[in-house]
Amino acid sequence: MLPELPVARYDLVLAYGLLLTFAARRLGWEGGRDTLVIAACHVVGLLFELVKVRLGSWSYPRRR
């Protein structure tokens, strides 16, 4: 079982992803266009997620 964290694990995953993106840009592994395409895909995914949550077909687990 995972220890109780002061923030939601989804927030940690977001922070980790942003950190990796920043590192990839700084190291030259990703260009500006790559970052924009990935960001656009994430925006589309977020919109789908918001619709599914609003319709009640999906939800986040409750904290204990």
Secondary structure, DSSP 4 states (H G I P E B T S, - for coil): -PPP-SS-HHHHHHHHHHHHHHHHHHHTSS-HHHHHHHHHHHHHHHHHHHHHHHHTS--PPPP-
